[in-house]
């Protein structure tokens, strides 16, 4: 298991804490984390109604229906839903934390919820550039 760390991402910058010590994140790493955290807002679905947000249908793929979302607080993202309306997948590109070319990523969400108000998946995993990157399981969720 990786050691725990805390991050603080604000409009002004980003910082990480490890072993009780805080350090500023470089600009590309802050941009990466800010884009990463944006998915949590999109998962709530409500931000899709924000002023200035555009949503367009993508049709169907692999039994899922998709929406392309452009929201000022997130990278352009595809959200894919199953027939029951559960978010099952998201796709986008985020800044590379070391700089350079953007990183393509796929989020895969479990059909099993940990909560229903709001609907939140029990588990999800992220692949970046086709490789496993991060996995998270919730035992409870409240908003």
N, C-alpha and C positions, 0 to 999 in steps of 0.2 A: 504494500500500500504506500502511495506517495505521501510525503509529509504534508500536513495541512498548511495552507497559506491563505492570506486575506488580501483582497484587492480593493482598491478604491479608485473608481473611474468617475471623473467629473467633467464638466465642459472645459475646464482649464487644463486638465492633464490626468495622469494615472500614476498610482503608487502601488507597490506590493510589499507585504509584510511577510517575513519568514524568520523564524527563530527569534521573534521579538524585535526585529529591526526593520524599519521602513526604508524603502529606496524608490526613487522616481523611476518610472518606466520610460524607455526611449519612445519617441514619437510614433514610430511604426508599430511598436508593441501596444501602445495605448489605443491607436486606431483599430488594431486587430481586436483587442478585447471589447472596445465599444461596439464594434460590429457584431461580435459574438453574442454579447448580452442582449442585443436588439431582438433576437429570436424570442426571448421570453415575453416581450411585449406583443409580438405578432401572434404568439400562441394563445393569447387571451382573446383574440379575434376582434374585440372592441376597437382597437386602434385603426382597424380597416375603415371605420366610419369617420376618422379624423379629417378635418378640412385639409385639402391639398393632397390627400392620399388617392391614388388611382388603383383600381382593381379591375382586371379584365379576365374573362374566362379563358382557360387553356384547352378545354376539351377533356378527353379521357385518355388515360395511359395505365396499363396494367391493372385495370379494375378500379382505378382511382380517378376522381375528378379534380382538376387543378384550377388554381387562380394565380395570376401574376400580380404581385403587389409592389407598388412603389410608394414608400413612406419616407418622409424626410429623416426620420430617426433610425432607419435601417437600410442595409443594402437591398437592391432589388431582389425579391425573393419569390420563389414559386412555392405555394402551399398546396398539398395534395391530400384529399379527403376520401375516406371510404364511403360506401353506400349509406352507412349509419350516421354520417356527418362528423366522424372522428378524424382529427388531424393525424395522418399516418406518416407523412414525409414532408420535408422542406428542403429546398435547394437554393443555394446562393453562392456568391463569391465574397470573400472578406480580404482586407489588406493583409499582405504577408507581414508577420511580426518582425522579420529581419529586413524588410524593405523588398523591393523587387516585384515580380509578377504576383497578382492576386492569387489566393488559394481557393479552389473550388471545394465546396463541402455539401454533404448530404446528411440531413438529420432523419433518423428513423425512430418513430414513436410507437410505443406499444398500444394495442387496442384496449387493453385493460386500464381503466382509470384509477387514480389514487383519490381523486375527488370529482364530484359532478357539478359543483357550483363554486368556481368555474370548473369546467371539464378540463382535467389535467392528466396526462398519461403517467402511469406508474413508472415507466422506464423510457429512456431514450439514449440513443448512441449517435455519435457524430463520426463521419468519415471525412478526412481532408485529403484531397487529391487521390482518392481511391484507397486510402489506408485508414485503419482504425485510429481515432484521435482521442475520443473521450466517451465515457459511458457514465450514466447517472441513473440511480434508482431512488424513488421517493417512498418513504414509509407513511407520510402524511403531507398534506398541502392545504393551506388556508390562505385566502386573500382578503 
